[in-house]
Amino acid sequence: MIGILNAQQLNLDECIDKALKTHPDIQRFVLQAKSGKIGVDIARADYLPQISLNAEYNPTKTYALAANGVFNTINNNGWQAGATLNQKIWDFSKTTSNIKAQQLQEDASIFTLEDAKALLAYKVKLQYELMVLQREAIKVRQKDLHAKEELHKQAEALVKLGMKTNADASRFLSSVYIAKDNLAIAQANFAKAKTILSLYINEPINIDAKLQDTLSESSWLEEDEQNILQNSHLLKSLKKNINKSEFSYKALKASHYGSVDAMASYTHQDTLNEYDSTLVGITLNIPLYSGGRTSALVQQAVINKQNAELEYNSKELLLKEEFESLLIDLNRYKQTIQAKKSQLQAANQTKIVSDARYKEGLSTYIEVLDAIALVLDAELGLLQAKHERSATIHRLEYLQGKII
């Protein structure tokens, strides 16, 4: 009782929450989302005043002085200090387009983060339910091993009584060794799933941890294809990338026309004479030739936009294909589970009859082992069908962007 009370409670939702908090992939995507927000601030800075300070000191400098038509030179020290302010007035919406592009990049990063969370949750669900499956498989294998050990003991006793041959006992002994090997395989698969899940949640898991029976709890609320596409975080991210490429193209195209800026400066100069100078004005900067750089960047932006559109269309097609395939599998698993339940019921009845006939000498050990194999296959097949059905449901949930 003390062992049962102290057994670790391993809840699926808690495992997902722990994985989302500690997994490095999620932390990396969180940083990318923060980087996207900073990118918006960087782009917006171009619309704010740019102020700079400058200073210069010359220990010695040659000055030319005109006197009576003759230039005389003098060496002296000098210094100057000042401040300059630049304010963008109009750049043909280049900065506005860059800001919108960065905002869309930030949105895309957020959707990518949500998709990464949904994908990690899907992986945690798979490993958790693999533990559930393998633990149940271990119980089935242990029961199978116990049954074959009892049959081997029974066969040996009947051999001593002269009612059975050594072939019966040897065959049952062989089946015992096979059952032990299959049990070891199931235990190893359970250990692998436990180890992987432990790495996901970043904490150790006890081998006797209590698990939810999520294989029986999984259910699917019917959703049509359009809802899946609308809720997909990955498609939302790709859509934002398409819009971002459009604004990046507009920003690069606007760079052909230059910009209109306001400028003001104040300088205090102390050379041979000491005086202050101020400047207030408007400048127009139009790039005439950049070696083809601007045109090439515009062409590259067009290609990036087309590539983003094709990537979206490709992913949308793959999602449609996967969704339809998963629905077909889901309907098939419903029929498979029902068939396995009926098969298990019939196999158990067959085993009862076979055991009774063997004890009375009316059947051979081959018939007994066949009956046991039928029960074993039915039990394991039912577990596997439930697991595959649950995994299909979780995959559909991931396509919808669901985490829990």
TIVO-903131 format. One record per residue (C-alpha): residue number from 0; x, y, z. Coordinates in steps of 0.25 Angstrom, whole numbers, plus 5000, padded with zeros to 4 digits. Layout:
<rs>
   k   px   py   pz
 NUM    X    Y    Z
...
</rs>
This chain:
<rs>
   k   px   py   pz
   0 5000 5000 5000
   1 5011 5010 5003
   2 5018 5007 4990
   3 5005 5009 4983
   4 5002 5022 4990
   5 5016 5027 4987
   6 5016 5023 4972
   7 5019 5035 4963
   8 5006 5041 4956
   9 5010 5044 4942
  10 4999 5052 4936
  11 4999 5055 4921
  12 4996 5069 4921
  13 5006 5072 4932
  14 5017 5065 4923
  15 5013 5074 4911
  16 5014 5086 4920
  17 5028 5082 4926
  18 5033 5079 4912
  19 5028 5093 4907
  20 5035 5100 4918
  21 5049 5093 4917
  22 5051 5088 4903
  23 5062 5096 4896
  24 5054 5096 4882
  25 5043 5104 4889
  26 5053 5113 4895
  27 5059 5116 4882
  28 5046 5119 4875
  29 5043 5128 4887
  30 5056 5136 4884
  31 5053 5137 4869
  32 5039 5143 4873
  33 5046 5153 4882
  34 5056 5156 4871
  35 5044 5159 4861
  36 5039 5169 4871
  37 5052 5176 4872
  38 5053 5176 4857
  39 5040 5185 4857
  40 5047 5195 4866
  41 5059 5195 4857
  42 5051 5198 4845
  43 5042 5208 4852
  44 5055 5216 4856
  45 5056 5221 4842
  46 5044 5230 4844
  47 5050 5236 4857
  48 5060 5248 4858
  49 5074 5244 4857
  50 5084 5252 4866
  51 5099 5251 4866
  52 5110 5259 4873
  53 5123 5261 4866
  54 5136 5268 4871
  55 5150 5270 4865
  56 5163 5275 4871
  57 5176 5278 4863
  58 5188 5280 4871
  59 5194 5287 4858
  60 5188 5291 4846
  61 5192 5300 4834
  62 5183 5312 4831
  63 5183 5320 4819
  64 5181 5335 4820
  65 5179 5345 4809
  66 5185 5359 4811
  67 5187 5369 4799
  68 5186 5358 4789
  69 5196 5349 4795
  70 5193 5336 4803
  71 5201 5335 4816
  72 5200 5322 4824
  73 5201 5320 4839
  74 5201 5308 4847
  75 5192 5307 4860
  76 5184 5298 4867
  77 5169 5297 4867
  78 5156 5290 4871
  79 5141 5289 4868
  80 5129 5282 4873
  81 5115 5281 4869
  82 5102 5274 4868
  83 5094 5269 4855
  84 5080 5265 4854
  85 5073 5258 4842
  86 5059 5256 4841
  87 5053 5247 4830
  88 5041 5255 4823
  89 5038 5245 4811
  90 5044 5233 4805
  91 5033 5229 4796
  92 5027 5219 4807
  93 5040 5211 4808
  94 5041 5212 4823
  95 5026 5209 4824
  96 5028 5196 4816
  97 5040 5192 4824
  98 5032 5194 4837
  99 5020 5186 4832
 100 5030 5175 4826
 101 5036 5174 4840
 102 5023 5173 4847
 103 5019 5162 4838
 104 5032 5155 4841
 105 5029 5156 4856
 106 5015 5150 4854
 107 5021 5139 4845
 108 5031 5136 4857
 109 5019 5135 4867
 110 5012 5125 4858
 111 5024 5117 4856
 112 5026 5117 4871
 113 5012 5112 4873
 114 5014 5101 4862
 115 5026 5097 4869
 116 5019 5096 4882
 117 5008 5087 4876
 118 5018 5078 4869
 119 5025 5076 4882
 120 5012 5073 4889
 121 5009 5063 4878
 122 5023 5056 4881
 123 5020 5056 4896
 124 5007 5049 4894
 125 5013 5039 4885
 126 5023 5035 4895
 127 5014 5035 4907
 128 5004 5026 4900
 129 5015 5017 4895
 130 5018 5015 4910
 131 5004 5012 4912
 132 5004 5002 4901
 133 5017 4995 4905
 134 5012 4994 4919
 135 5000 4987 4915
 136 5008 4979 4905
 137 5017 4975 4917
 138 5005 4970 4925
 139 5000 4962 4913
 140 5013 4956 4911
 141 5015 4953 4926
 142 5001 4946 4925
 143 5005 4938 4913
 144 5018 4934 4919
 145 5011 4929 4932
 146 5001 4921 4924
 147 5012 4914 4916
 148 5021 4911 4928
 149 5008 4905 4934
 150 5006 4897 4922
 151 5021 4892 4922
 152 5019 4888 4936
 153 5007 4881 4933
 154 5013 4874 4921
 155 5025 4869 4929
 156 5015 4863 4940
 157 5007 4856 4929
 158 5020 4851 4923
 159 5024 4844 4936
 160 5010 4838 4936
 161 5012 4833 4922
 162 5000 4841 4917
 163 5009 4850 4908
 164 5022 4849 4900
 165 5035 4857 4902
 166 5031 4864 4890
 167 5020 4871 4897
 168 5029 4876 4908
 169 5040 4880 4899
 170 5031 4888 4890
 171 5025 4895 4902
 172 5038 4898 4908
 173 5042 4904 4894
 174 5030 4913 4895
 175 5034 4918 4909
 176 5047 4923 4904
 177 5040 4930 4892
 178 5031 4936 4902
 179 5042 4941 4911
 180 5049 4947 4899
 181 5036 4954 4895
 182 5034 4959 4909
 183 5049 4965 4909
 184 5046 4972 4896
 185 5033 4979 4901
 186 5041 4983 4914
 187 5052 4989 4905
 188 5042 4997 4897
 189 5035 5002 4910
 190 5049 5006 4915
 191 5052 5014 4902
 192 5039 5021 4902
 193 5041 5025 4917
 194 5055 5030 4914
 195 5051 5038 4902
 196 5039 5044 4910
 197 5048 5047 4922
 198 5057 5055 4912
 199 5045 5063 4907
 200 5040 5067 4921
 201 5055 5068 4927
 202 5052 5060 4939
 203 5054 5045 4943
 204 5042 5036 4942
 205 5040 5024 4951
 206 5038 5011 4945
 207 5025 5008 4953
 208 5019 5022 4950
 209 5004 5022 4949
 210 4999 5026 4935
 211 4986 5030 4929
 212 4979 5021 4920
 213 4979 5031 4909
 214 4977 5020 4898
 215 4963 5018 4902
 216 4961 5033 4905
 217 4965 5039 4891
 218 4953 5044 4883
 219 4952 5052 4870
 220 4942 5063 4868
 221 4939 5063 4853
 222 4946 5075 4846
 223 4945 5078 4831
 224 4957 5081 4823
 225 4955 5096 4822
 226 4955 5097 4837
 227 4969 5089 4838
 228 4975 5099 4827
 229 4970 5111 4835
 230 4975 5107 4848
 231 4989 5102 4843
 232 4999 5110 4850
 233 5009 5106 4839
 234 5000 5111 4828
 235 4998 5124 4836
 236 5013 5126 4837
 237 5015 5124 4822
 238 5004 5133 4819
 239 5010 5144 4827
 240 5023 5141 4820
 241 5016 5144 4806
 242 5011 5157 4811
 243 5025 5161 4817
 244 5031 5158 4803
 245 5021 5167 4797
 246 5025 5179 4806
 247 5040 5176 4805
 248 5038 5177 4790
 249 5031 5190 4791
 250 5042 5196 4800
 251 5053 5192 4791
 252 5046 5197 4779
 253 5044 5211 4786
 254 5059 5212 4789
 255 5060 5215 4774
 256 5054 5229 4777
 257 5062 5233 4789
 258 5057 5242 4800
 259 5054 5256 4805
 260 5061 5259 4819
 261 5061 5271 4828
 262 5074 5275 4834
 263 5079 5284 4845
 264 5093 5286 4851
 265 5100 5294 4861
 266 5115 5296 4862
 267 5124 5303 4871
 268 5138 5306 4865
 269 5151 5311 4871
 270 5162 5312 4862
 271 5169 5325 4858
 272 5155 5331 4861
 273 5144 5326 4870
 274 5130 5326 4865
 275 5117 5318 4865
 276 5111 5313 4852
 277 5096 5308 4850
 278 5090 5301 4838
 279 5075 5298 4835
 280 5070 5292 4822
 281 5064 5281 4814
 282 5072 5271 4806
 283 5068 5262 4794
 284 5075 5250 4792
 285 5073 5242 4779
 286 5082 5230 4775
 287 5086 5231 4761
 288 5095 5218 4760
 289 5098 5207 4769
 290 5105 5198 4760
 291 5092 5190 4758
 292 5091 5186 4773
 293 5077 5192 4775
 294 5071 5186 4762
 295 5077 5172 4766
 296 5071 5173 4780
 297 5057 5177 4774
 298 5058 5164 4765
 299 5062 5156 4777
 300 5050 5161 4785
 301 5041 5157 4774
 302 5047 5143 4774
 303 5046 5142 4789
 304 5031 5146 4788
 305 5028 5135 4777
 306 5036 5125 4785
 307 5028 5128 4798
 308 5015 5126 4790
 309 5020 5113 4784
 310 5024 5108 4798
 311 5010 5112 4803
 312 5003 5104 4792
 313 5012 5092 4794
 314 5010 5091 4809
 315 4995 5093 4807
 316 4994 5082 4797
 317 5002 5073 4807
 318 4993 5076 4818
 319 4981 5073 4810
 320 4987 5060 4806
 321 4991 5056 4820
 322 4977 5060 4826
 323 4969 5052 4816
 324 4979 5040 4818
 325 4977 5041 4833
 326 4962 5041 4832
 327 4963 5028 4824
 328 4972 5022 4835
 329 4963 5027 4846
 330 4951 5020 4840
 331 4959 5008 4838
 332 4963 5007 4852
 333 4949 5007 4857
 334 4946 4995 4849
 335 4959 4988 4853
 336 4957 4991 4868
 337 4943 4985 4867
 338 4948 4973 4859
 339 4959 4971 4870
 340 4950 4971 4881
 341 4941 4960 4874
 342 4954 4952 4871
 343 4959 4953 4886
 344 4945 4948 4891
 345 4945 4936 4881
 346 4960 4933 4884
 347 4957 4932 4899
 348 4946 4923 4897
 349 4955 4914 4888
 350 4966 4914 4898
 351 4957 4909 4909
 352 4952 4898 4900
 353 4966 4894 4895
 354 4971 4894 4910
 355 4960 4885 4914
 356 4962 4875 4902
 357 4977 4875 4904
 358 4975 4871 4919
 359 4966 4859 4914
 360 4976 4855 4903
 361 4966 4859 4892
 362 4976 4870 4886
 363 4990 4872 4884
 364 5000 4882 4889
 365 5000 4889 4875
 366 4985 4892 4877
 367 4988 4897 4891
 368 4999 4906 4886
 369 4991 4911 4874
 370 4979 4915 4883
 371 4989 4922 4892
 372 4995 4929 4880
 373 4981 4934 4876
 374 4978 4940 4889
 375 4992 4947 4890
 376 4990 4952 4875
 377 4976 4957 4878
 378 4980 4964 4891
 379 4993 4971 4885
 380 4985 4974 4872
 381 4975 4981 4880
 382 4985 4989 4888
 383 4992 4993 4875
 384 4980 4997 4868
 385 4976 5006 4880
 386 4990 5012 4880
 387 4990 5015 4865
 388 4976 5021 4866
 389 4980 5030 4877
 390 4993 5034 4870
 391 4984 5037 4857
 392 4975 5046 4866
 393 4987 5053 4872
 394 4993 5056 4858
 395 4980 5062 4854
 396 4980 5071 4866
 397 4994 5075 4862
 398 4989 5079 4848
 399 4979 5088 4855
 400 4989 5094 4864
 401 4984 5088 4877
 402 4994 5086 4889
 403 4985 5080 4899
</rs>
